[in-house]
Amino acid sequence: MVPLVARFAALAAIVLLTAGCAPDCRNACRHLLQDCGIERTDWGIDDCTSGCNDYLTHYEDDWQKEESRRGVRCVANASCEDLRSGTPCYDEAIYIW
């Protein structure tokens, strides 16, 4: 029988590994709206986060899922100048959130 501490450590490692793989929509939205000051009428962080999460769960195809996660990570890590000018990872006409 595996000791309880070992089980807990294994579970914690799994949670940390999987959490690191998923992009954080709230942080991407904060960066986009607060840090970079990109304005959208009647659209706050909660609306952005909800739209981003919907965007991430919208696709069933593995390639599309990874591309959407990559896009969110790119927005979260892009410079404000790049986001304002429209980088390959952010384009209002393409990204629904």
trRosetta pair geometry for C-beta under 8 A, 3 or more apart (Angstrom, degrees):
i j d omega theta_ij theta_ji phi_ij phi_ji
2 6 5.0 -112 176 83 98 126
2 7 5.5 117 114 -57 117 91
3 6 4.7 92 64 6 84 104
3 7 7.2 -150 98 -6 45 86
4 7 5.6 -54 -150 35 35 113
4 8 6.3 35 154 -19 67 106
5 8 5.7 -54 -148 37 31 111
5 9 6.3 32 153 -20 65 107
6 9 5.6 -52 -145 36 32 112
6 10 6.3 32 155 -19 64 106
7 10 5.8 -57 -150 36 29 110
7 11 6.3 27 154 -17 65 108
8 11 5.7 -57 -147 39 30 111
8 12 6.2 32 154 -20 66 107
9 12 5.7 -53 -145 37 29 112
9 13 6.4 32 154 -21 63 105
10 13 5.8 -53 -149 34 30 112
10 14 6.6 30 153 -19 63 104
11 14 5.8 -54 -150 34 32 111
11 15 6.4 32 153 -18 66 106
12 15 5.8 -55 -147 37 32 111
12 16 6.3 29 156 -17 65 108
13 16 5.9 -57 -146 39 29 109
13 17 6.2 27 157 -18 65 109
14 17 5.9 -58 -146 38 28 109
14 18 6.3 16 162 -9 65 110
15 18 6.3 -62 -144 43 25 101
15 19 6.0 25 159 -21 64 113
16 19 5.8 -56 -139 37 26 111
16 20 6.4 29 160 -22 61 108
17 20 6.0 -58 -153 31 27 111
17 21 7.0 25 152 -21 60 106
18 21 5.7 -54 -154 29 39 114
18 22 6.9 27 156 -14 69 105
19 22 6.3 -61 -150 37 34 103
21 69 7.9 -5 155 -175 74 149
22 56 7.9 70 -159 -173 95 149
22 69 7.0 -99 -138 -133 48 120
23 28 6.5 30 160 -39 114 132
23 56 7.2 -157 55 -99 103 135
23 69 5.2 167 -7 -159 112 73
23 72 3.8 139 112 101 157 119
23 73 4.6 -125 -100 -60 121 75
23 76 6.5 -176 -163 -6 107 140
24 27 4.1 44 104 19 119 113
24 28 6.5 160 92 -15 63 85
24 72 7.9 175 55 149 32 119
24 76 6.7 91 62 -105 83 153
25 28 5.5 -57 -145 39 34 112
25 29 6.1 32 157 -18 68 107
25 48 7.6 -179 165 129 95 78
25 49 4.8 117 123 -144 109 68
25 52 3.5 158 -145 104 118 133
25 53 5.2 -106 1 -55 167 74
25 56 6.9 -116 -63 -16 121 133
25 72 6.2 -57 -92 -153 68 135
25 97 7.6 -55 -152 155 115 161
26 29 5.8 -56 -147 39 29 110
26 30 6.3 32 153 -21 64 105
26 45 6.9 52 -149 172 74 107
26 49 4.8 18 -88 -111 67 128
27 30 5.6 -50 -143 35 33 112
27 31 6.3 35 156 -20 64 105
27 76 5.4 46 112 -134 99 121
28 31 5.8 -55 -151 36 29 112
28 32 6.2 28 152 -18 64 111
28 52 6.3 151 74 -134 127 157
28 72 5.2 -94 -58 -172 166 80
28 73 7.7 -92 -85 -84 124 19
28 75 4.7 64 -162 95 111 110
28 76 3.9 -76 -92 -69 79 90
29 32 5.6 -55 -142 40 32 112
29 33 5.8 3 168 4 69 114
29 45 5.0 124 129 -145 122 71
29 48 3.6 140 -133 111 124 128
29 49 5.0 -95 1 -62 156 72
29 52 6.2 -128 -53 -17 109 143
29 97 7.8 -79 -87 152 105 114
30 33 6.6 -68 -132 51 22 90
30 34 5.0 -23 -170 27 66 121
30 35 6.6 66 136 -14 71 98
30 45 6.0 29 -78 -125 66 126
31 34 7.3 -36 -80 54 11 82
31 35 4.7 -26 -145 33 48 132
31 36 6.4 42 154 -11 62 105
31 75 6.9 147 82 142 123 77
31 76 5.5 128 19 -138 151 50
31 78 8.0 125 139 54 133 73
32 35 7.5 50 4 48 15 91
32 36 5.8 -43 -151 42 28 122
32 38 5.3 -54 172 44 76 125
32 48 6.8 -170 71 -164 131 152
32 75 5.9 -9 -67 172 115 114
32 83 6.4 -156 -123 -168 74 151
32 90 7.6 176 -114 -131 117 149
33 36 7.3 29 -13 55 7 82
33 37 7.5 43 179 -107 35 16
33 38 6.1 -83 -97 62 44 77
33 39 7.6 87 -141 -94 77 42
33 40 7.7 -72 -105 18 104 94
33 43 7.9 -143 -104 114 131 87
33 44 7.2 109 -179 -158 164 42
33 45 5.9 -146 57 -78 148 76
33 48 6.2 -147 -32 -25 133 161
34 37 7.5 4 179 -68 16 51
34 45 7.3 4 -33 -75 108 120
35 80 6.4 -137 126 -78 90 116
36 80 3.6 178 -118 -127 94 97
36 83 5.2 -6 -164 72 165 140
36 84 6.7 -159 177 -50 114 91
37 80 7.4 44 27 -157 83 129
38 83 6.2 -94 -49 135 138 117
38 84 6.7 -159 -86 -90 100 70
40 43 3.7 -24 98 52 111 137
40 48 7.9 130 41 -77 136 104
42 47 7.9 76 137 -28 64 169
43 47 4.9 -118 -151 88 65 142
43 48 6.4 89 163 -56 95 85
44 47 5.3 101 51 13 60 101
44 48 6.9 -114 112 -3 33 96
45 48 5.5 -57 -144 40 31 113
45 49 6.0 32 157 -21 67 107
46 49 5.7 -53 -143 36 29 111
46 50 6.3 29 157 -18 63 107
47 50 5.9 -56 -148 37 28 110
47 51 6.3 25 155 -15 64 110
48 51 5.9 -61 -149 40 28 109
48 52 6.1 29 154 -21 65 109
48 97 5.9 96 -161 170 58 95
49 52 5.6 -54 -144 36 29 113
49 53 6.3 29 157 -18 65 105
50 53 5.9 -54 -147 37 29 109
50 54 6.4 30 152 -18 63 106
50 97 7.9 -177 83 -128 50 112
51 54 5.6 -54 -148 37 32 112
51 55 6.2 39 150 -24 65 105
51 96 6.0 -143 -177 119 109 82
51 97 3.2 158 119 -116 105 88
52 55 5.4 -52 -150 32 32 117
52 56 6.5 30 152 -19 65 103
52 72 6.0 102 -166 -115 112 119
52 97 4.2 151 -66 153 57 167
53 56 5.7 -52 -149 34 34 111
53 57 6.4 11 159 -2 66 110
54 57 6.2 -70 -145 48 29 95
54 58 6.0 54 153 -56 66 99
54 96 7.5 -76 93 99 110 125
54 97 7.1 154 54 -73 92 114
55 58 5.6 -35 -146 -3 27 123
55 68 5.7 -173 146 -162 89 123
55 71 8.0 -88 145 83 133 129
55 72 7.5 150 94 -65 124 112
55 95 6.9 16 -127 -161 154 82
55 96 5.7 173 -88 57 108 101
55 97 4.9 -95 -23 -17 135 121
56 65 7.6 59 -172 -151 63 74
56 68 5.4 170 -110 129 50 124
56 69 6.4 71 -131 -78 101 71
56 72 6.5 -10 -76 -30 110 149
58 68 7.2 162 46 -100 100 164
59 64 3.7 -142 -164 114 152 119
59 65 5.0 -156 89 -66 115 64
59 68 6.0 172 11 -13 130 138
60 64 7.6 34 52 60 39 126
60 65 7.7 -38 165 -50 6 109
61 64 4.2 73 73 14 102 109
61 65 6.7 -169 89 -13 50 85
62 65 5.5 -53 -146 34 31 115
62 66 6.4 28 158 -16 65 105
63 66 6.0 -58 -151 37 30 108
63 67 6.3 29 152 -19 65 108
64 67 5.6 -53 -144 38 33 113
64 68 6.3 33 157 -19 66 104
65 68 6.0 -57 -151 35 28 108
65 69 6.5 26 152 -15 64 107
66 69 5.6 -54 -147 38 34 111
66 70 6.1 38 152 -22 66 106
67 70 5.5 -52 -145 36 31 115
67 71 6.4 37 153 -24 63 103
68 71 5.6 -49 -150 31 33 115
68 72 6.7 32 153 -17 64 102
69 72 5.9 -54 -151 36 34 109
69 73 6.4 33 152 -16 66 106
70 73 5.7 -54 -147 39 32 111
70 74 6.2 36 152 -25 65 107
70 89 7.5 -120 133 -123 77 109
71 74 5.6 -53 -147 33 30 114
71 75 6.6 30 155 -18 64 102
71 89 5.3 168 -140 -161 60 82
71 90 7.5 131 -172 -73 89 58
71 95 6.5 177 163 -97 137 121
72 75 5.8 -51 -150 34 33 110
72 76 6.4 32 152 -18 64 107
73 76 5.7 -59 -150 38 32 112
73 77 6.2 6 160 -1 67 116
74 77 6.2 -73 -143 49 26 96
74 78 5.8 39 160 -44 68 107
74 87 7.1 -147 157 105 116 129
74 88 7.6 -75 176 88 156 78
74 89 2.9 -121 120 -143 141 161
74 90 7.0 -160 110 -34 105 85
75 78 5.9 -43 -133 15 26 116
75 83 6.9 79 -144 -108 72 116
75 89 5.7 -151 -52 131 64 112
75 90 5.1 101 -98 -73 95 117
75 95 7.9 96 -64 -129 139 173
78 82 4.6 -116 179 84 108 126
78 83 5.1 126 106 -55 125 91
78 87 5.5 -153 -138 20 145 157
78 89 6.1 -169 -54 63 134 127
78 90 6.6 -122 30 -3 163 125
79 82 4.6 96 58 5 83 102
79 83 7.0 -152 93 -4 44 85
80 83 5.6 -56 -147 39 34 111
80 84 6.2 35 155 -20 68 106
81 84 5.9 -56 -147 36 28 110
81 85 6.3 13 159 -7 64 112
82 85 6.1 -66 -144 45 28 101
82 87 4.3 27 166 -58 103 124
82 90 7.8 108 128 38 86 117
83 86 7.7 39 -175 -74 28 26
83 87 6.4 -43 -82 2 41 108
83 90 5.4 6 -132 66 76 155
86 90 6.6 -132 -140 95 49 78
86 91 5.4 57 -157 -103 103 77
86 92 7.9 -77 -107 2 105 80
87 90 5.4 50 51 34 85 86
87 91 8.0 -132 67 -52 41 77
88 91 7.9 -25 -149 -32 23 110
90 95 6.3 -47 -139 6 58 145
91 94 4.3 54 77 17 106 109
91 95 6.3 130 62 1 56 91
92 95 6.8 -65 -117 53 24 85
